[in-house]
Amino acid sequence: MTKLRYLALALPLAVAGWWWSGRSTPAVHADTQVARPSVLIAPGRVEPVRDPVRLAFEAQGRIAEILVDEGDTVHAGQVLARLDDRLPAARVAAAEAGLAQARARLAFARRGPRAEDLAAARADADAAAAAARHRGAEQARSEHLGKVGALATTVVDADDAAARVATAQATAASARYQSLARGTRSEQVDEAAAAVALAQAELDAARVALDQTVLRAPSDGVILRRTGEVGALVTLMAPAPVVSMADLGQLELRAEISLRRPPLPGRARPPDPRARPQDRAR
């Protein structure tokens, strides 16, 4: 009887508790709005701000060496490749010798002849005059013998030609001595100075041609592609690039986001450093 009484009291209390808990617990309503993710996943790639640069030689020739490979980091002014420079180097040496000779002539023109130069020129003139007189006497003797039939005509003609040559040499030697004795004229100094300027210009041009056999990096960057090969012939009609490089100091991110299908939340993935240089930024 006692158990039935307890059961009768427990049932109303349980019902009342259930009713009270239903009132005190707020109803949970599903939110129909989808929360926007703070981080999105979208396909894209990281690219340099400036476009890659394709580098080619400014001169023609055969590629002697390429000093870089794909993925190498280079600095501004660094040598990347060289052409065979034997001929341009020889032209530079010849131009340097020509400039030295022109400068020596200009110095001589400005300084004027020395006493030793005058003495040597006078001795040469005297010797040439003596030789001319000797050849003249020989020519007269040969001509006399030829007239009486004692000497062949060919010998007479040879002596006559030798006498003419000796006379011309004596005249030239005398003119050189007279020119030195009068001193250097201003026109001769100007001519020598112009010769120096011309030789300097030829040397500058030869050095520029030699420098064009070297390919240098225009700025800091990374070698993306190496398209040249050692031994290949480079022509100016269609200069082919040897390497391509880009400046990775300034990069930009390009992502492809679809407006129809929203991207999924996620995190950006850093580029794999083991990838190829041209794909490293993807």
Contacts in CASP RR format, 6 or more apart in sequence:
PFRMAT RR
TARGET T0000
AUTHOR 0000-0000-0000
METHOD contacts of the structure
MODEL  1
MTKLRYLALALPLAVAGWWWSGRSTPAVHADTQVARPSVLIAPGRVEPVR
DPVRLAFEAQGRIAEILVDEGDTVHAGQVLARLDDRLPAARVAAAEAGLA
QARARLAFARRGPRAEDLAAARADADAAAAAARHRGAEQARSEHLGKVGA
LATTVVDADDAAARVATAQATAASARYQSLARGTRSEQVDEAAAAVALAQ
AELDAARVALDQTVLRAPSDGVILRRTGEVGALVTLMAPAPVVSMADLGQ
LELRAEISLRRPPLPGRARPPDPRARPQDRAR
37 263 0 8 1.000
37 264 0 8 1.000
37 265 0 8 1.000
37 266 0 8 1.000
38 265 0 8 1.000
39 265 0 8 1.000
39 266 0 8 1.000
39 267 0 8 1.000
39 268 0 8 1.000
40 257 0 8 1.000
40 263 0 8 1.000
40 264 0 8 1.000
40 265 0 8 1.000
40 266 0 8 1.000
41 263 0 8 1.000
41 264 0 8 1.000
41 265 0 8 1.000
41 266 0 8 1.000
41 267 0 8 1.000
42 255 0 8 1.000
42 256 0 8 1.000
42 257 0 8 1.000
42 263 0 8 1.000
43 255 0 8 1.000
43 256 0 8 1.000
44 253 0 8 1.000
44 254 0 8 1.000
44 255 0 8 1.000
44 256 0 8 1.000
44 282 0 8 1.000
45 253 0 8 1.000
45 254 0 8 1.000
45 281 0 8 1.000
45 282 0 8 1.000
46 251 0 8 1.000
46 252 0 8 1.000
46 253 0 8 1.000
46 254 0 8 1.000
46 271 0 8 1.000
46 281 0 8 1.000
46 282 0 8 1.000
47 251 0 8 1.000
47 252 0 8 1.000
47 254 0 8 1.000
47 281 0 8 1.000
48 246 0 8 1.000
48 247 0 8 1.000
48 248 0 8 1.000
48 249 0 8 1.000
48 250 0 8 1.000
48 251 0 8 1.000
48 252 0 8 1.000
48 281 0 8 1.000
49 247 0 8 1.000
49 250 0 8 1.000
49 251 0 8 1.000
49 252 0 8 1.000
50 246 0 8 1.000
50 247 0 8 1.000
50 250 0 8 1.000
51 246 0 8 1.000
52 224 0 8 1.000
52 244 0 8 1.000
52 245 0 8 1.000
52 246 0 8 1.000
53 218 0 8 1.000
53 244 0 8 1.000
53 245 0 8 1.000
53 246 0 8 1.000
54 241 0 8 1.000
54 243 0 8 1.000
54 244 0 8 1.000
55 80 0 8 1.000
55 215 0 8 1.000
55 217 0 8 1.000
55 218 0 8 1.000
55 241 0 8 1.000
55 242 0 8 1.000
55 243 0 8 1.000
55 244 0 8 1.000
55 245 0 8 1.000
56 215 0 8 1.000
56 234 0 8 1.000
56 239 0 8 1.000
56 240 0 8 1.000
56 241 0 8 1.000
56 242 0 8 1.000
57 81 0 8 1.000
57 83 0 8 1.000
57 212 0 8 1.000
57 213 0 8 1.000
57 215 0 8 1.000
57 234 0 8 1.000
57 239 0 8 1.000
57 242 0 8 1.000
58 212 0 8 1.000
58 239 0 8 1.000
59 83 0 8 1.000
59 88 0 8 1.000
59 209 0 8 1.000
59 212 0 8 1.000
59 213 0 8 1.000
59 234 0 8 1.000
59 236 0 8 1.000
60 233 0 8 1.000
60 234 0 8 1.000
60 235 0 8 1.000
60 236 0 8 1.000
61 83 0 8 1.000
61 84 0 8 1.000
61 213 0 8 1.000
61 233 0 8 1.000
61 234 0 8 1.000
61 235 0 8 1.000
62 83 0 8 1.000
62 84 0 8 1.000
62 231 0 8 1.000
62 232 0 8 1.000
62 233 0 8 1.000
62 234 0 8 1.000
63 81 0 8 1.000
63 82 0 8 1.000
63 83 0 8 1.000
63 84 0 8 1.000
63 228 0 8 1.000
63 229 0 8 1.000
63 230 0 8 1.000
63 231 0 8 1.000
63 232 0 8 1.000
63 233 0 8 1.000
63 234 0 8 1.000
63 242 0 8 1.000
64 82 0 8 1.000
64 83 0 8 1.000
64 84 0 8 1.000
64 85 0 8 1.000
64 230 0 8 1.000
64 231 0 8 1.000
65 81 0 8 1.000
65 82 0 8 1.000
65 230 0 8 1.000
66 80 0 8 1.000
66 81 0 8 1.000
66 226 0 8 1.000
66 228 0 8 1.000
66 229 0 8 1.000
66 230 0 8 1.000
66 242 0 8 1.000
66 243 0 8 1.000
67 79 0 8 1.000
67 80 0 8 1.000
67 81 0 8 1.000
67 82 0 8 1.000
68 74 0 8 1.000
68 80 0 8 1.000
68 81 0 8 1.000
68 223 0 8 1.000
68 226 0 8 1.000
68 243 0 8 1.000
69 223 0 8 1.000
69 226 0 8 1.000
70 223 0 8 1.000
70 224 0 8 1.000
70 225 0 8 1.000
70 226 0 8 1.000
70 276 0 8 1.000
70 277 0 8 1.000
70 278 0 8 1.000
71 222 0 8 1.000
71 223 0 8 1.000
71 224 0 8 1.000
71 277 0 8 1.000
72 222 0 8 1.000
72 223 0 8 1.000
73 220 0 8 1.000
73 221 0 8 1.000
73 222 0 8 1.000
73 223 0 8 1.000
74 80 0 8 1.000
74 217 0 8 1.000
74 220 0 8 1.000
74 221 0 8 1.000
74 222 0 8 1.000
74 223 0 8 1.000
74 245 0 8 1.000
75 217 0 8 1.000
75 220 0 8 1.000
75 221 0 8 1.000
76 217 0 8 1.000
76 218 0 8 1.000
76 219 0 8 1.000
76 220 0 8 1.000
77 216 0 8 1.000
77 217 0 8 1.000
77 218 0 8 1.000
78 216 0 8 1.000
78 217 0 8 1.000
79 214 0 8 1.000
79 215 0 8 1.000
79 216 0 8 1.000
80 215 0 8 1.000
80 216 0 8 1.000
80 217 0 8 1.000
80 223 0 8 1.000
80 242 0 8 1.000
80 243 0 8 1.000
81 214 0 8 1.000
81 215 0 8 1.000
81 228 0 8 1.000
81 242 0 8 1.000
81 243 0 8 1.000
82 213 0 8 1.000
82 214 0 8 1.000
82 215 0 8 1.000
83 213 0 8 1.000
83 214 0 8 1.000
83 234 0 8 1.000
84 213 0 8 1.000
85 210 0 8 1.000
85 213 0 8 1.000
85 214 0 8 1.000
88 206 0 8 1.000
88 209 0 8 1.000
88 210 0 8 1.000
88 212 0 8 1.000
88 213 0 8 1.000
89 210 0 8 1.000
91 206 0 8 1.000
91 209 0 8 1.000
91 210 0 8 1.000
92 203 0 8 1.000
92 206 0 8 1.000
92 207 0 8 1.000
92 210 0 8 1.000
94 206 0 8 1.000
95 199 0 8 1.000
95 202 0 8 1.000
95 203 0 8 1.000
95 205 0 8 1.000
95 206 0 8 1.000
95 207 0 8 1.000
96 203 0 8 1.000
98 199 0 8 1.000
98 202 0 8 1.000
98 203 0 8 1.000
99 196 0 8 1.000
99 199 0 8 1.000
99 200 0 8 1.000
99 202 0 8 1.000
99 203 0 8 1.000
101 199 0 8 1.000
102 192 0 8 1.000
102 195 0 8 1.000
102 196 0 8 1.000
102 198 0 8 1.000
102 199 0 8 1.000
103 196 0 8 1.000
103 199 0 8 1.000
105 192 0 8 1.000
105 195 0 8 1.000
106 189 0 8 1.000
106 192 0 8 1.000
106 193 0 8 1.000
106 195 0 8 1.000
106 196 0 8 1.000
108 184 0 8 1.000
108 192 0 8 1.000
109 184 0 8 1.000
109 188 0 8 1.000
109 189 0 8 1.000
109 191 0 8 1.000
109 192 0 8 1.000
110 184 0 8 1.000
110 189 0 8 1.000
110 192 0 8 1.000
112 183 0 8 1.000
112 184 0 8 1.000
113 121 0 8 1.000
113 180 0 8 1.000
113 181 0 8 1.000
113 183 0 8 1.000
113 184 0 8 1.000
117 180 0 8 1.000
118 177 0 8 1.000
118 180 0 8 1.000
118 181 0 8 1.000
121 173 0 8 1.000
121 176 0 8 1.000
121 177 0 8 1.000
121 180 0 8 1.000
121 181 0 8 1.000
122 177 0 8 1.000
124 173 0 8 1.000
124 176 0 8 1.000
124 177 0 8 1.000
125 170 0 8 1.000
125 173 0 8 1.000
125 174 0 8 1.000
125 176 0 8 1.000
125 177 0 8 1.000
127 173 0 8 1.000
128 166 0 8 1.000
128 169 0 8 1.000
128 170 0 8 1.000
128 172 0 8 1.000
128 173 0 8 1.000
128 174 0 8 1.000
129 170 0 8 1.000
129 173 0 8 1.000
129 174 0 8 1.000
131 166 0 8 1.000
131 169 0 8 1.000
131 170 0 8 1.000
132 163 0 8 1.000
132 166 0 8 1.000
132 167 0 8 1.000
132 169 0 8 1.000
132 170 0 8 1.000
134 166 0 8 1.000
135 159 0 8 1.000
135 162 0 8 1.000
135 163 0 8 1.000
135 165 0 8 1.000
135 166 0 8 1.000
135 167 0 8 1.000
136 163 0 8 1.000
136 166 0 8 1.000
136 167 0 8 1.000
138 159 0 8 1.000
138 162 0 8 1.000
138 163 0 8 1.000
139 159 0 8 1.000
139 160 0 8 1.000
139 162 0 8 1.000
139 163 0 8 1.000
141 159 0 8 1.000
142 151 0 8 1.000
142 155 0 8 1.000
142 156 0 8 1.000
142 159 0 8 1.000
142 160 0 8 1.000
143 156 0 8 1.000
143 159 0 8 1.000
143 160 0 8 1.000
145 151 0 8 1.000
145 156 0 8 1.000
146 152 0 8 1.000
146 153 0 8 1.000
146 156 0 8 1.000
215 242 0 8 1.000
215 243 0 8 1.000
217 245 0 8 1.000
219 247 0 8 1.000
220 247 0 8 1.000
220 249 0 8 1.000
221 245 0 8 1.000
221 246 0 8 1.000
221 247 0 8 1.000
221 248 0 8 1.000
221 249 0 8 1.000
222 245 0 8 1.000
222 246 0 8 1.000
222 248 0 8 1.000
222 277 0 8 1.000
223 243 0 8 1.000
223 244 0 8 1.000
223 245 0 8 1.000
223 277 0 8 1.000
224 243 0 8 1.000
224 244 0 8 1.000
224 245 0 8 1.000
224 246 0 8 1.000
224 277 0 8 1.000
224 278 0 8 1.000
225 243 0 8 1.000
225 244 0 8 1.000
225 277 0 8 1.000
225 278 0 8 1.000
226 242 0 8 1.000
226 243 0 8 1.000
227 240 0 8 1.000
227 241 0 8 1.000
227 242 0 8 1.000
227 243 0 8 1.000
227 244 0 8 1.000
228 240 0 8 1.000
228 241 0 8 1.000
228 242 0 8 1.000
228 243 0 8 1.000
232 240 0 8 1.000
234 240 0 8 1.000
248 281 0 8 1.000
251 281 0 8 1.000
257 263 0 8 1.000
271 280 0 8 1.000
271 281 0 8 1.000
271 282 0 8 1.000
272 280 0 8 1.000
273 280 0 8 1.000
275 282 0 8 1.000
END
